[in-house]
Amino acid sequence: MKKSLVYVLLIFILSFFIAGCTELKQDKKLSESQIIQKENKKEEHNLSANYYYLESRIHIKNKDYKKAIVSLEKAMVNDPDSFILTRDLSQLYLNQNNEKKALELAEKLVRQNPDNVDGLLFFVQLKKDAMDEKELVEILNKILKLDPDNKETFLRLAKIYIDKNNNPEALVLLKKMVGQFPDYYVAWFYLGEVYLAEKQYELAKIQFFKTIELEPDLVEPRFQLIKIFSLQNTLENNQKILETYEEILEIEPENYRAQLGMALHYYKNKNKAAAATLFKELGQSVESDSRIVMMAVNEYISGKKHEDSVIIFSQMLKGDPENQTLNFFTGMAYEEIEDSKNAIFHYLKIKPDHSQYKKSILNIAFLYQKSGENQVAINYLEDKYKELPKDIDIVIYLASFYEKDKNYEKAISLLKKGLENSPENTLLLFRLGAVQDSAGFKEDCISTMKKVIEIDPKDASALNYLGYSYADLGIKLDEALLLIKRAHEIKPDDGYITDSLGWVYYKMGEYEKAVEYLEKAAELTSFETIISDHLGDAYQKTNQFKKALDTYKKAISNTKGEDKEKVLELKKKIEAVQKKTND
C-alpha cells in the first residue's frame, strides 16, 4: 500500500511540476526571483492539498472515515476555497453523524458557489427539516431554474416536497416532469404516490398503470394498486387484488411480501383452506429462509398492523409449531394487541440457545407485572437470575420489581452484588442510586450518582438526577443549576431534564424563567403529572391563577387515579387557588 501511494504521488508531483513550468514561461511581468518565489509557494500548496486529498480517498476506500476526515481537513488548510474538498468533507462529517459541521460546510458551499446545483441540493437535504416553507420553496425554485432538464434534479426536488408534505407543489413539479419526460416511468410512479397520499385513488391508479405500461416487470406499482383496491373494498376489487398478487408472483416467484399478502387476503375473505395452504408452506420454509420472517416483521409488526400480525404469525406457526423464531414473533404480535396470556405462552417456548431468549425472559416478566402479577414476575425472574446471575438486564429488571414492591433492601442488595461483577457499570450504579433515593437514603443516592458522573461525565441521566436531588432538597442550588445545564446541553429535548431546569430556577426564586422551562417540559411530556404540578406551582408564583388551575386539573387527569395521595395533594392546591381568586 505504501509503495503504491508513493508512485501515485510521484505522478502528481511530476504533473504539477510540468504545469508550473508552463505557467513560468507565460509570466513575463514579474522578475525571475519573484516568479520562482510565487510558483514555489503555489506549487507547495497545490501539492499539499492534492496529497492529502489523495490520502483521504485511500482512507475512504479502506472505510477508515475518521482518518479520511483528518486528511481532508489538512487538505483544506492549503486550499480552503476548494468546492470538491468542502463538499467531500461535509459528506464525511454527515457520514459520521456530525450534522453541525456538515451543515456549516454546506452553507459555505452555497456562499462560495450560489449557482452550483449539487451544492444547493446537498444544502437543502441537510437543512430541509429546519427550514421554513418559504425558504425551502425559494431554494427549490432556484435549483429548478438552474437545471430544468435534469431528471435526477426533478426527482430529488419532488422527494423533498413529498417529505415536507407539500403535495400541491409536488404535483405541479411531477406533472411538468411527465410532460417533459413522458417515457420516464419513475416520474409516473412518484406522481401516483402523491395522488395516493391525496386520496385521489382513480388518478393514482392511472399513474401506476402507466408506470407498468412503461416498465412491465415492476412490482412496486402493483403493490400500490393492491393498496388502492383494498381501500375500495368491493367484490370486483377483491378479485383484482388476487390477480395482481398473481402477476407479481409470475414476475418474482419468491416475493414473500406478495405470498404473505395473498395468504392474508384469502384468510380475511373466508377462503381459509387456500390461506392455510399458503401459510403452512411459508411457515415450513422459515427454517431454511429467514427472509420470510424479516419481511413479515417489517411489513406487519414494524408497520403497526397489529391484528394482521397476529394472523400472519399464528397461522405460519401451524406449519412449524416448534419453530422458536415464529413463536417469538407470534408472542410479540399478541403483546402488541395486549393479549398478555397468549404472548407469554409463545415467549415461554423460546429456549436458552435462541438469540431472542433473554428478550423473551424480560418480556415475560414485564407482561406479568403489567397484568398486576408483580410477585409472579419476581418469582419468574428470581429463577432466571439463578440461571444467569451475571446478566445485567435481569439484575436491573429484578431490582426494579423489588423496588415496585417496596422491598428496597433486596433491591439494593441485588444491585450491589451485580456491581461486584461489574464495578463500573453505570446502569447498575444509576439504578442503585435511584433505589437508594426511593428508600429514603438521600446521602447514599447522592454519593452513588457522583460515582456515575466520575465514570461518565456525560451521563445526562445522572447529571440530571443529582442536580434535581439538590434542587428538591433546596441545597447547593448553584451546583444543581450547573449539573442540570450540562444534562440539558446533552439532551435538549428531554422533557424531564427540561423540567429539572425549570424546577431549579423555581427553587432559586427565578419564577419567570421557571415558567419558561416548565411550559416547554409540559409540552414535551404531554403534561406528565409531576411536571404539570411543578408548572402549576410556578404559575401561582407569577400570579397566573387560571393557568395554575387548568394545569393542576391536567395533572390530576394524567394520574389516571393510580396515585391517590398525589390526587389528594393536587385537589388541595386547586382549592387553595380557588380561595385566592375568590378572595
C-alpha positions as CSV (number, residue, x, y, z in Angstrom):
1,M,0.0,0.0,0.0
2,K,2.8,2.5,0.9
3,K,4.7,1.8,-2.3
4,S,1.7,2.3,-4.5
5,L,0.9,5.5,-2.7
6,V,4.4,6.8,-3.3
7,Y,4.1,6.0,-7.1
8,V,0.8,7.8,-7.4
9,L,2.2,10.8,-5.5
10,L,5.2,11.0,-7.8
11,I,2.9,11.2,-10.8
12,F,1.0,14.0,-9.1
13,I,4.3,15.8,-8.4
14,L,5.6,15.5,-12.0
15,S,2.3,16.7,-13.4
16,F,2.3,19.8,-11.2
17,F,5.9,20.4,-12.0
18,I,5.2,20.4,-15.7
19,A,2.2,22.6,-15.2
20,G,4.3,25.0,-13.2
21,C,7.0,25.3,-15.9
22,T,4.4,26.2,-18.5
23,E,3.0,29.0,-16.4
24,L,6.5,30.3,-15.7
25,K,7.0,30.9,-19.4
26,Q,3.8,32.9,-19.7
27,D,4.5,35.3,-16.8
28,K,6.9,38.0,-18.1
29,K,5.9,40.9,-16.0
30,L,7.5,39.6,-12.7
31,S,11.2,39.3,-12.0
32,E,12.7,35.9,-12.2
33,S,13.1,35.7,-8.4
34,Q,9.5,36.9,-7.8
35,I,8.2,34.3,-10.3
36,I,10.2,31.5,-8.7
37,Q,9.0,32.5,-5.2
38,K,5.4,32.8,-6.3
39,E,5.3,29.5,-8.2
40,N,7.1,27.6,-5.4
41,K,4.6,28.8,-2.9
42,K,1.7,27.9,-5.2
43,E,3.1,24.5,-6.1
44,E,3.7,23.7,-2.4
45,H,0.1,24.5,-1.5
46,N,-1.4,22.6,-4.5
47,L,0.8,19.6,-3.8
48,S,-0.1,19.5,-0.1
49,A,-3.8,19.8,-0.9
50,N,-3.8,17.1,-3.5
51,Y,-1.5,14.9,-1.4
52,Y,-4.0,15.0,1.5
53,Y,-7.0,14.7,-0.8
54,L,-5.5,11.5,-2.4
55,E,-4.7,10.2,1.1
56,S,-8.3,10.8,2.1
57,R,-9.5,8.7,-0.9
58,I,-7.4,5.8,0.2
59,H,-8.7,6.0,3.8
60,I,-12.3,6.1,2.4
61,K,-11.6,3.0,0.3
62,N,-10.4,1.3,3.5
63,K,-13.5,2.5,5.3
64,D,-11.4,4.5,7.8
65,Y,-13.6,7.6,7.8
66,K,-12.1,9.3,10.8
67,K,-8.6,9.3,9.1
68,A,-10.2,10.4,5.9
69,I,-11.7,13.4,7.7
70,V,-8.3,14.3,9.2
71,S,-6.7,14.2,5.7
72,L,-9.4,16.4,4.2
73,E,-9.1,18.9,7.0
74,K,-5.4,19.1,6.2
75,A,-6.1,19.5,2.5
76,M,-8.5,22.4,3.2
77,V,-5.8,24.2,5.2
78,N,-3.9,24.5,1.9
79,D,-6.9,25.0,-0.3
80,P,-9.8,26.4,1.8
81,D,-11.9,27.6,-1.1
82,S,-12.0,24.2,-3.0
83,F,-15.5,23.2,-3.8
84,I,-14.6,19.5,-4.1
85,L,-12.7,19.4,-0.7
86,T,-15.5,21.3,1.1
87,R,-18.3,19.1,-0.4
88,D,-16.4,15.8,0.3
89,L,-15.5,16.8,3.9
90,S,-19.1,17.9,4.5
91,Q,-20.4,14.5,3.3
92,L,-17.9,12.7,5.5
93,Y,-19.0,14.7,8.6
94,L,-22.6,13.7,7.7
95,N,-21.5,10.1,7.4
96,Q,-20.1,10.3,10.9
97,N,-23.3,11.9,12.3
98,N,-21.7,15.3,12.8
99,E,-24.6,17.2,11.2
100,K,-23.5,20.6,12.7
101,K,-20.1,20.6,10.9
102,A,-21.6,19.1,7.8
103,L,-24.2,21.9,7.6
104,E,-21.5,24.6,8.3
105,L,-19.6,23.4,5.2
106,A,-22.7,23.1,3.1
107,E,-23.6,26.7,3.9
108,K,-20.0,27.6,2.9
109,L,-20.5,25.8,-0.5
110,V,-23.7,27.8,-1.1
111,R,-22.0,31.1,-0.2
112,Q,-19.0,30.4,-2.5
113,N,-20.9,28.8,-5.3
114,P,-24.5,30.2,-5.2
115,D,-25.4,28.7,-8.6
116,N,-23.9,25.3,-8.2
117,V,-26.8,22.8,-8.3
118,D,-25.0,20.0,-6.4
119,G,-24.1,22.3,-3.6
120,L,-27.6,23.7,-3.3
121,L,-29.2,20.2,-3.3
122,F,-26.8,19.0,-0.7
123,F,-27.5,22.1,1.5
124,V,-31.3,21.5,1.1
125,Q,-31.0,17.8,2.0
126,L,-29.1,18.7,5.2
127,K,-31.3,21.7,6.3
128,K,-34.7,20.9,4.9
129,D,-36.1,19.9,8.4
130,A,-35.0,23.2,9.9
131,M,-36.2,25.4,7.0
132,D,-39.5,27.2,6.9
133,E,-41.7,26.5,3.9
134,K,-40.9,29.9,2.2
135,E,-37.1,29.5,2.4
136,L,-37.3,25.9,1.1
137,V,-39.6,26.9,-1.8
138,E,-37.2,29.7,-2.8
139,I,-34.2,27.4,-3.0
140,L,-36.1,24.7,-4.8
141,N,-37.3,27.1,-7.4
142,K,-33.8,28.4,-7.9
143,I,-32.5,24.8,-8.4
144,L,-35.2,24.1,-10.9
145,K,-34.4,27.2,-12.9
146,L,-30.7,26.4,-12.9
147,D,-31.2,22.8,-14.0
148,P,-34.5,22.3,-15.7
149,D,-33.6,19.3,-17.8
150,N,-32.0,17.0,-15.3
151,K,-34.2,14.0,-14.3
152,E,-32.4,13.4,-11.1
153,T,-32.9,17.0,-10.1
154,F,-36.6,16.8,-10.7
155,L,-36.9,13.7,-8.6
156,R,-34.8,14.9,-5.7
157,L,-36.9,18.1,-5.6
158,A,-40.1,16.1,-5.8
159,K,-38.9,13.9,-2.9
160,I,-38.1,16.9,-0.8
161,Y,-41.6,18.3,-1.4
162,I,-43.1,14.9,-0.6
163,D,-41.1,14.7,2.6
164,K,-42.3,18.1,3.7
165,N,-45.9,17.0,2.9
166,N,-46.1,19.7,0.3
167,N,-48.2,17.6,-2.1
168,P,-49.6,20.5,-4.2
169,E,-46.1,21.6,-5.2
170,A,-45.0,18.0,-5.8
171,L,-48.0,17.5,-8.1
172,V,-47.1,20.7,-10.1
173,L,-43.5,19.5,-10.4
174,L,-44.2,15.9,-11.3
175,K,-46.9,16.8,-13.9
176,K,-44.3,19.1,-15.5
177,M,-41.8,16.2,-15.4
178,V,-44.1,13.6,-17.0
179,G,-44.9,16.2,-19.7
180,Q,-41.2,16.8,-20.3
181,F,-40.1,13.1,-20.0
182,P,-43.2,11.1,-21.0
183,D,-41.2,7.8,-21.1
184,Y,-39.6,8.1,-17.7
185,Y,-41.5,5.6,-15.6
186,V,-40.1,6.9,-12.2
187,A,-41.9,10.2,-12.7
188,W,-45.2,8.5,-13.3
189,F,-44.7,6.3,-10.2
190,Y,-44.0,9.3,-7.9
191,L,-47.0,11.1,-9.4
192,G,-49.1,8.1,-8.4
193,E,-47.6,8.2,-4.9
194,V,-48.6,11.8,-4.5
195,Y,-52.2,11.2,-5.8
196,L,-52.4,8.2,-3.4
197,A,-51.3,10.4,-0.5
198,E,-54.0,12.9,-1.5
199,K,-56.6,10.1,-1.6
200,Q,-57.3,10.7,-5.3
201,Y,-57.4,7.0,-5.9
202,E,-58.6,7.0,-9.6
203,L,-55.9,9.4,-10.6
204,A,-53.3,7.4,-8.6
205,K,-54.4,4.2,-10.4
206,I,-53.9,5.8,-13.9
207,Q,-50.3,6.8,-12.9
208,F,-49.5,3.3,-11.6
209,F,-50.9,1.6,-14.7
210,K,-48.9,4.0,-16.9
211,T,-45.7,3.0,-14.8
212,I,-46.4,-0.7,-15.5
213,E,-47.0,0.0,-19.2
214,L,-43.6,1.7,-19.4
215,E,-41.8,-1.0,-17.2
216,P,-43.9,-4.2,-17.3
217,D,-41.7,-6.1,-14.8
218,L,-42.0,-3.6,-11.9
219,V,-43.7,-5.0,-8.8
220,E,-43.9,-1.9,-6.6
221,P,-46.6,-0.1,-8.6
222,R,-48.6,-3.3,-8.4
223,F,-48.3,-3.3,-4.6
224,Q,-49.6,0.3,-4.7
225,L,-52.6,-0.8,-6.8
226,I,-53.3,-3.6,-4.3
227,K,-53.4,-0.9,-1.6
228,I,-55.9,1.1,-3.6
229,F,-58.1,-1.9,-4.4
230,S,-58.1,-2.8,-0.6
231,L,-59.2,0.7,0.2
232,Q,-62.0,0.5,-2.4
233,N,-63.4,-2.7,-0.9
234,T,-65.7,-4.4,-3.5
235,L,-66.1,-7.9,-4.8
236,E,-64.6,-6.7,-8.1
237,N,-61.6,-5.2,-6.4
238,N,-61.1,-8.3,-4.2
239,Q,-60.7,-10.3,-7.4
240,K,-58.3,-7.6,-8.8
241,I,-56.2,-7.9,-5.6
242,L,-55.7,-11.7,-6.2
243,E,-55.0,-11.2,-9.9
244,T,-52.4,-8.5,-9.1
245,Y,-50.7,-10.8,-6.5
246,E,-50.6,-13.5,-9.2
247,E,-48.9,-11.0,-11.6
248,I,-46.3,-10.2,-9.0
249,L,-45.6,-13.8,-8.3
250,E,-45.2,-14.5,-12.0
251,I,-42.5,-11.9,-12.2
252,E,-40.9,-12.7,-8.8
253,P,-42.0,-16.3,-7.7
254,E,-40.2,-15.9,-4.4
255,N,-41.6,-12.5,-3.5
256,Y,-42.6,-13.2,0.1
257,R,-44.4,-9.9,0.6
258,A,-46.8,-11.0,-2.2
259,Q,-47.1,-14.5,-0.8
260,L,-47.9,-13.2,2.7
261,G,-50.3,-10.6,1.3
262,M,-52.1,-13.2,-0.8
263,A,-52.4,-15.6,2.2
264,L,-53.8,-12.8,4.4
265,H,-56.2,-11.8,1.7
266,Y,-57.5,-15.4,1.4
267,Y,-57.8,-15.6,5.2
268,K,-59.8,-12.3,5.6
269,N,-62.1,-13.2,2.7
270,K,-63.1,-16.5,4.3
271,N,-61.1,-18.8,1.9
272,K,-59.5,-20.4,4.9
273,A,-58.4,-23.5,3.0
274,A,-56.3,-21.6,0.4
275,A,-55.0,-19.4,3.3
276,A,-54.0,-22.4,5.4
277,T,-52.1,-24.0,2.5
278,L,-50.1,-20.8,1.8
279,F,-49.4,-20.1,5.4
280,K,-48.3,-23.6,6.1
281,E,-45.8,-23.6,3.2
282,L,-44.4,-20.3,4.3
283,G,-44.1,-21.5,7.9
284,Q,-42.3,-24.6,6.8
285,S,-39.8,-22.5,4.8
286,V,-38.8,-20.2,7.7
287,E,-36.1,-22.6,9.0
288,S,-34.3,-22.5,5.6
289,D,-35.0,-18.9,4.6
290,S,-35.1,-16.2,7.3
291,R,-36.1,-13.6,4.8
292,I,-39.8,-14.7,5.2
293,V,-39.8,-13.7,8.9
294,M,-37.8,-10.5,8.2
295,M,-40.4,-9.5,5.5
296,A,-43.3,-10.3,7.8
297,V,-41.8,-8.3,10.7
298,N,-41.0,-5.3,8.6
299,E,-44.4,-5.2,6.8
300,Y,-46.7,-6.1,9.7
301,I,-45.1,-5.7,13.1
302,S,-43.0,-2.6,12.3
303,G,-45.8,-1.4,10.1
304,K,-48.0,-1.5,13.2
305,K,-50.6,-3.7,11.5
306,H,-51.2,-5.5,14.8
307,E,-54.3,-7.6,14.0
308,D,-52.8,-8.7,10.7
309,S,-49.5,-9.5,12.6
310,V,-51.4,-12.0,14.8
311,I,-53.0,-13.7,11.9
312,I,-49.7,-13.9,9.9
313,F,-47.5,-15.3,12.6
314,S,-50.0,-17.6,14.3
315,Q,-51.0,-19.1,11.0
316,M,-47.4,-19.6,9.8
317,L,-46.7,-21.2,13.1
318,K,-49.1,-24.0,12.2
319,G,-46.6,-25.0,9.5
320,D,-43.8,-25.4,12.1
321,P,-45.3,-25.3,15.7
322,E,-41.9,-25.6,17.5
323,N,-40.1,-23.0,15.4
324,Q,-38.7,-20.7,18.1
325,T,-38.4,-17.6,15.8
326,L,-42.0,-17.9,14.8
327,N,-43.0,-18.4,18.4
328,F,-41.1,-15.3,19.4
329,F,-42.7,-13.0,16.8
330,T,-46.1,-14.6,17.5
331,G,-45.6,-13.6,21.1
332,M,-44.6,-10.1,20.0
333,A,-47.7,-9.8,17.8
334,Y,-50.0,-10.8,20.7
335,E,-48.2,-8.4,23.0
336,E,-49.0,-5.6,20.6
337,I,-52.7,-6.3,20.9
338,E,-52.3,-6.5,24.7
339,D,-53.1,-10.2,24.8
340,S,-50.6,-11.0,27.6
341,K,-51.7,-14.6,28.2
342,N,-51.1,-15.7,24.6
343,A,-47.9,-13.6,24.4
344,I,-46.4,-15.3,27.5
345,F,-47.5,-18.7,26.1
346,H,-45.4,-18.2,23.0
347,Y,-42.4,-16.5,24.7
348,L,-42.1,-19.4,27.1
349,K,-41.3,-21.6,24.1
350,I,-38.0,-19.8,23.5
351,K,-35.0,-21.9,24.7
352,P,-31.7,-20.7,26.0
353,D,-29.8,-21.4,22.8
354,H,-32.0,-19.0,20.8
355,S,-30.9,-15.4,20.1
356,Q,-34.1,-14.0,21.5
357,Y,-34.1,-16.0,24.7
358,K,-33.1,-13.1,27.0
359,K,-35.5,-10.7,25.3
360,S,-38.3,-13.3,25.9
361,I,-37.4,-13.5,29.6
362,L,-37.7,-9.8,30.0
363,N,-40.9,-9.5,28.0
364,I,-42.5,-12.3,30.1
365,A,-41.5,-10.6,33.4
366,F,-42.8,-7.3,32.1
367,L,-46.1,-8.8,31.0
368,Y,-46.6,-10.5,34.4
369,Q,-46.1,-7.2,36.1
370,K,-48.3,-5.3,33.6
371,S,-51.0,-7.8,34.3
372,G,-50.8,-6.9,38.1
373,E,-48.9,-10.1,39.0
374,N,-45.8,-8.5,40.4
375,Q,-45.0,-11.4,42.7
376,V,-45.3,-13.8,39.8
377,A,-42.9,-11.6,37.8
378,I,-40.5,-11.6,40.8
379,N,-40.6,-15.4,41.2
380,Y,-40.0,-15.9,37.5
381,L,-37.1,-13.5,37.3
382,E,-35.5,-15.0,40.5
383,D,-35.4,-18.4,38.8
384,K,-33.8,-16.8,35.7
385,Y,-31.3,-14.9,37.9
386,K,-30.1,-18.2,39.3
387,E,-29.6,-19.4,35.7
388,L,-27.9,-16.1,34.5
389,P,-26.5,-14.4,37.7
390,K,-24.2,-12.1,35.8
391,D,-26.8,-10.8,33.3
392,I,-27.0,-7.0,33.9
393,D,-30.5,-6.7,32.4
394,I,-32.0,-9.4,34.5
395,V,-30.4,-7.8,37.6
396,I,-31.8,-4.4,36.7
397,Y,-35.3,-5.7,36.0
398,L,-35.5,-7.8,39.1
399,A,-34.3,-4.9,41.3
400,S,-36.9,-2.6,39.7
401,F,-39.6,-5.2,40.6
402,Y,-38.3,-5.4,44.2
403,E,-38.4,-1.6,44.3
404,K,-42.0,-1.5,43.0
405,D,-42.9,-4.0,45.8
406,K,-41.1,-1.6,48.2
407,N,-38.6,-4.3,49.1
408,Y,-35.7,-1.8,49.0
409,E,-33.3,-3.9,51.0
410,K,-33.5,-6.8,48.4
411,A,-33.2,-4.4,45.5
412,I,-30.1,-2.7,47.0
413,S,-28.5,-6.0,47.9
414,L,-29.1,-7.4,44.4
415,L,-27.7,-4.3,42.7
416,K,-24.6,-4.3,44.9
417,K,-24.0,-7.9,44.1
418,G,-24.2,-7.1,40.4
419,L,-21.6,-4.3,40.9
420,E,-19.2,-6.9,42.4
421,N,-19.0,-8.4,39.0
422,S,-19.1,-5.1,37.1
423,P,-18.0,-2.3,39.5
424,E,-18.0,0.5,36.9
425,N,-21.3,-0.4,35.2
426,T,-23.1,3.0,35.1
427,L,-26.5,1.4,34.5
428,L,-26.2,-0.7,37.7
429,L,-24.9,2.3,39.6
430,F,-27.7,4.6,38.4
431,R,-30.4,2.1,39.4
432,L,-28.7,1.7,42.8
433,G,-28.8,5.4,43.3
434,A,-32.5,5.6,42.2
435,V,-33.5,2.8,44.7
436,Q,-31.5,4.4,47.5
437,D,-33.5,7.6,46.8
438,S,-36.8,5.6,46.9
439,A,-35.8,4.0,50.2
440,G,-35.1,7.5,51.7
441,F,-31.3,7.2,51.7
442,K,-30.6,10.6,50.2
443,E,-27.0,10.8,51.1
444,D,-26.3,7.4,49.7
445,C,-28.2,8.3,46.5
446,I,-26.1,11.5,46.0
447,S,-22.8,9.6,46.6
448,T,-23.8,6.9,44.1
449,M,-24.8,9.5,41.4
450,K,-21.5,11.2,41.9
451,K,-19.7,7.9,41.1
452,V,-21.7,7.6,37.9
453,I,-20.6,11.0,36.8
454,E,-17.0,10.3,37.8
455,I,-17.1,7.3,35.5
456,D,-19.0,9.0,32.7
457,P,-19.1,12.8,32.9
458,K,-21.6,12.9,30.0
459,D,-24.2,10.7,31.6
460,A,-27.2,13.1,31.3
461,S,-29.5,11.0,33.5
462,A,-27.0,11.0,36.4
463,L,-26.3,14.7,36.0
464,N,-30.0,15.5,36.0
465,Y,-30.7,13.2,38.9
466,L,-28.0,14.7,41.1
467,G,-29.0,18.3,40.2
468,Y,-32.7,17.6,40.7
469,S,-31.9,16.0,44.1
470,Y,-30.1,19.1,45.2
471,A,-32.9,21.3,44.0
472,D,-35.6,19.2,45.6
473,L,-33.7,19.4,48.9
474,G,-33.1,23.1,48.5
475,I,-29.4,22.8,48.8
476,K,-26.4,23.6,46.6
477,L,-28.7,25.3,44.1
478,D,-25.8,26.9,42.1
479,E,-24.2,23.5,41.6
480,A,-27.6,22.0,40.9
481,L,-28.1,24.5,38.1
482,L,-24.7,23.7,36.6
483,L,-25.3,20.0,36.7
484,I,-28.7,20.2,35.1
485,K,-27.5,22.7,32.4
486,R,-24.8,20.1,31.5
487,A,-27.5,17.5,31.2
488,H,-29.7,19.8,29.1
489,E,-26.9,20.5,26.7
490,I,-26.5,16.8,26.1
491,K,-30.3,16.2,25.8
492,P,-32.0,19.5,25.0
493,D,-35.3,17.8,24.0
494,D,-35.7,15.7,27.1
495,G,-38.8,16.7,28.9
496,Y,-37.7,15.5,32.4
497,I,-34.3,17.3,32.2
498,T,-36.1,20.5,31.0
499,D,-38.5,20.1,34.0
500,S,-35.4,19.9,36.3
501,L,-34.0,23.1,34.8
502,G,-37.3,24.8,35.4
503,W,-37.6,23.4,38.9
504,V,-34.1,24.6,40.0
505,Y,-35.0,28.1,38.7
506,Y,-38.2,27.9,40.8
507,K,-36.2,26.9,43.9
508,M,-33.8,29.9,43.2
509,G,-36.8,32.2,43.1
510,E,-36.5,33.0,39.4
511,Y,-40.1,32.2,38.7
512,E,-40.4,33.7,35.2
513,K,-37.5,31.5,34.0
514,A,-39.1,28.6,35.8
515,V,-42.4,29.1,33.9
516,E,-40.5,29.3,30.5
517,Y,-38.7,25.9,31.0
518,L,-41.6,24.2,32.8
519,E,-44.0,25.1,30.0
520,K,-41.7,23.5,27.5
521,A,-41.2,20.4,29.7
522,A,-45.0,20.0,30.0
523,E,-45.4,20.1,26.2
524,L,-42.6,17.6,25.7
525,T,-44.2,15.1,28.1
526,S,-47.9,15.8,27.3
527,F,-48.4,17.3,30.7
528,E,-47.0,14.5,32.8
529,T,-48.3,14.6,36.4
530,I,-45.2,15.8,38.4
531,I,-44.2,18.2,35.6
532,S,-47.7,19.7,35.5
533,D,-47.7,20.0,39.3
534,H,-44.4,22.0,39.1
535,L,-45.8,24.2,36.3
536,G,-48.9,24.9,38.3
537,D,-46.8,26.0,41.3
538,A,-44.7,28.3,39.0
539,Y,-47.9,29.8,37.6
540,Q,-49.1,30.6,41.1
541,K,-45.8,32.4,41.9
542,T,-46.3,34.5,38.8
543,N,-50.0,35.2,39.7
544,Q,-51.3,33.3,36.7
545,F,-54.0,31.6,38.7
546,K,-56.3,30.5,35.9
547,K,-53.4,28.8,34.2
548,A,-52.4,27.2,37.5
549,L,-55.9,25.8,38.0
550,D,-56.0,24.3,34.4
551,T,-52.6,22.8,34.8
552,Y,-53.4,21.1,38.2
553,K,-56.5,19.7,36.6
554,K,-54.4,18.3,33.7
555,A,-52.0,16.8,36.3
556,I,-54.9,15.0,38.0
557,S,-56.3,13.6,34.7
558,N,-52.8,12.2,33.9
559,T,-52.6,10.3,37.1
560,K,-55.5,8.1,35.9
561,G,-56.4,7.6,39.6
562,E,-53.3,5.5,40.2
563,D,-51.6,7.7,42.8
564,K,-54.4,8.6,45.3
565,E,-52.0,10.6,47.5
566,K,-50.9,12.8,44.6
567,V,-54.5,13.4,43.5
568,L,-55.4,14.5,47.1
569,E,-52.4,16.9,47.2
570,L,-53.4,18.4,43.8
571,K,-57.0,18.8,44.9
572,K,-55.9,20.7,47.9
573,K,-53.8,23.0,45.7
574,I,-56.8,23.6,43.5
575,E,-58.9,24.5,46.5
576,A,-56.2,26.9,47.7
577,V,-56.0,28.7,44.3
578,Q,-59.8,29.0,44.1
579,K,-59.9,30.5,47.5
580,K,-57.2,33.1,46.5
581,T,-59.1,34.0,43.4
582,N,-62.5,34.3,45.2
583,D,-60.9,36.5,47.9
